Amino acid sequence: MKTHGILSYSQAMAQHSLFLCSFLLMLAVTALPSPAGSLILTLVNNCNYTVWPAIQPNAGHPNLAGGGFTLHTLTHLSIPLPDAHWSGRVWARTACAYAATAFSCATGDCGGRLQCNGAGGSAPATLAQLEVHHGNGDFASYGVSLVDGFNVPMTVTPHEGRGVCPVVGCRADLLAACPAVLQHRVPAPHGPVVACKSGCEAFHSDELCCRNHFNSPNTCKPSVYSSFFKHACPATFTFAHDTPSLMHQCSSPRELKVIFCH
């Protein structure tokens, strides 16, 4: 090892000051993206294929990240949530592509656009439902719904919340086990199974869709089709008036993580 001599006192102090300034600047830059009290929505793609997440705010709430983007395998994207009350839904679109200038997805398509900008997605698709900054305890409510069918496994994980903050969702890949009458194939009718329809989506009856006379907790009941989803993923909503077996009351989490293929 070569020696470089002994620094003078003034040289040493100058280097120390430069190091201290650089260190403080690094801390400041690191802290900028996450101001105190902010809530972050992080979307994680653990699938071995690209997904195109979509975010639809409920009426009166702002769009996030344009409502849609590309998320390659084993990558994630963190999005600041509003500091005020916000609610909406998140889902994954799959097998998306451009044909000439037209963009479309095999599942979850939102009107043939990359950025959904408030538009909903086509069924069947697994949905994460979120509501943040509500109630006296700054609660975050979240759940995973298979009411509109299934296209990818999905969980929601809160971080640093107080109270009851479980991981909820559907970890199982239901495509292989999907009953033949619920299979969504692209291209139809002999293409691969890309999603699993709900009973409502497959048969469009008032009873299975919980419409009209069946739109109440007393008349909207589980079916053999919703029971298929409930058996595989008990901590999900599987029909319109369903109550998942795993409830929660999570106060002031710092992050909600939606994980595809968890």
Residue pairs with C-beta under 8 A, 6 or more apart in sequence:
7 15
33 78
34 40
37 83
38 80
38 81
38 83
38 254
39 80
39 81
39 83
39 132
39 133
39 140
39 253
39 254
39 255
39 256
40 78
40 79
40 80
40 81
40 254
40 255
40 256
41 64
41 78
41 79
41 80
41 81
41 90
41 130
41 255
41 256
41 258
42 76
42 77
42 78
42 79
42 255
42 256
42 257
42 258
43 53
43 71
43 76
43 77
43 79
43 90
43 257
43 258
43 260
44 76
44 257
44 258
44 259
44 260
44 262
45 51
45 53
45 71
45 72
45 73
45 74
45 75
45 76
45 92
45 260
45 261
46 74
46 259
46 260
46 261
46 262
47 73
47 92
47 152
47 260
47 261
48 73
48 261
49 73
49 94
50 70
50 71
50 72
50 73
50 96
51 71
51 92
51 93
51 94
51 152
51 260
52 68
52 69
52 70
52 71
52 92
52 93
52 94
52 96
52 105
52 108
52 114
53 68
53 69
53 71
53 77
53 90
53 91
53 92
53 93
53 258
53 260
54 67
54 68
54 90
54 91
54 92
54 93
54 108
54 110
54 116
54 121
55 63
55 64
55 65
55 67
55 68
55 79
55 88
55 89
55 90
55 116
56 67
56 88
56 89
56 90
56 110
56 116
56 118
56 119
56 120
56 121
57 63
57 64
57 86
57 87
57 88
57 118
58 87
58 88
58 89
61 82
61 85
61 86
61 87
61 88
62 82
62 86
63 117
63 118
64 79
64 81
64 88
65 77
65 79
66 115
66 116
66 117
67 110
67 115
67 116
67 117
67 118
67 119
68 93
68 110
68 113
68 114
68 115
68 116
68 117
69 77
69 114
69 115
70 96
70 114
71 77
71 260
78 255
81 132
81 133
81 256
82 132
82 133
83 133
84 133
85 131
85 132
85 133
85 134
86 130
86 131
86 132
86 133
87 129
87 130
87 131
87 132
87 134
88 129
88 130
89 127
89 128
89 129
89 130
90 127
90 128
90 130
90 258
91 108
91 121
91 125
91 126
91 127
91 128
91 151
91 154
92 107
92 108
92 125
92 126
92 151
92 152
92 154
92 260
93 105
93 107
93 108
93 109
93 110
93 121
93 125
94 105
94 106
94 107
94 108
94 151
94 152
94 194
94 195
95 105
95 106
95 107
95 186
95 194
96 103
96 104
96 105
96 106
96 109
96 114
97 103
97 104
97 105
102 112
103 112
103 113
103 114
104 112
106 186
106 194
106 195
107 122
107 124
107 125
107 151
107 184
107 186
107 194
107 195
108 121
108 122
108 125
108 151
109 121
109 122
110 116
110 119
110 120
110 121
110 122
111 119
113 119
123 148
123 149
123 197
123 198
123 201
124 148
124 149
124 150
124 151
124 184
124 195
124 196
124 197
124 198
124 201
125 148
125 149
125 150
125 151
125 195
126 144
126 145
126 146
126 149
126 150
126 151
126 152
126 153
126 154
126 170
127 144
127 145
127 146
127 147
127 148
128 142
128 143
128 144
128 145
128 154
128 156
128 169
128 258
129 142
129 143
129 144
129 145
129 237
130 140
130 141
130 142
130 156
130 256
131 139
131 140
131 141
131 142
132 139
132 140
132 141
132 256
133 139
133 140
134 141
137 163
137 249
137 251
137 252
138 251
138 252
139 249
139 250
139 251
140 158
140 161
140 250
140 251
140 252
140 253
140 256
141 248
141 250
142 156
142 158
142 168
142 248
142 250
142 256
143 156
143 168
143 236
143 237
143 244
144 154
144 155
144 156
144 168
144 169
144 170
144 233
144 235
144 236
144 237
145 236
145 237
145 238
146 170
146 198
146 226
146 229
146 233
146 236
146 237
146 238
147 198
147 200
147 237
147 238
147 239
147 240
147 242
148 198
148 201
149 182
149 184
149 195
149 196
149 197
149 198
149 201
150 170
150 174
150 175
150 178
150 195
150 196
150 229
151 194
151 195
151 196
152 173
152 260
152 261
153 169
153 170
153 171
153 172
153 173
153 260
153 261
153 262
154 169
154 170
154 258
154 259
154 260
154 261
154 262
155 167
155 168
155 169
155 170
155 171
155 258
155 259
155 262
156 167
156 168
156 169
156 256
156 257
156 258
156 259
157 167
157 256
157 257
157 259
157 262
158 165
158 250
158 253
158 255
158 256
158 257
159 253
159 254
159 255
159 256
159 257
160 253
160 254
160 255
161 250
161 251
161 252
161 253
161 254
162 250
162 251
162 252
163 248
163 249
163 250
163 251
164 247
164 248
164 249
164 250
165 248
165 250
165 253
166 235
166 246
166 248
168 235
168 236
168 244
168 246
168 248
169 233
169 235
169 236
169 259
169 262
170 229
170 232
170 233
170 235
170 236
171 233
171 262
172 232
172 233
173 261
174 196
174 229
174 232
174 233
175 193
175 194
175 195
175 196
176 193
177 228
177 232
178 193
178 196
179 196
179 225
179 228
181 202
182 196
182 197
182 198
182 199
182 202
182 225
182 228
183 193
183 196
183 197
184 193
184 194
184 195
184 196
184 197
185 191
185 192
185 193
185 194
186 192
186 194
196 229
198 208
198 225
198 226
198 229
198 239
199 208
199 223
199 224
199 225
199 226
200 208
200 209
200 210
202 208
202 225
206 212
206 213
206 214
207 214
207 223
208 223
208 225
209 240
210 219
210 220
210 239
210 240
210 241
213 219
214 220
215 240
216 241
217 241
220 239
220 240
220 241
221 239
222 230
222 238
222 239
222 242
223 239
226 238
226 239
226 242
227 238
229 236
229 238
230 236
230 238
230 242
234 244
234 245
234 246
235 244
235 245
235 246
236 244
237 244
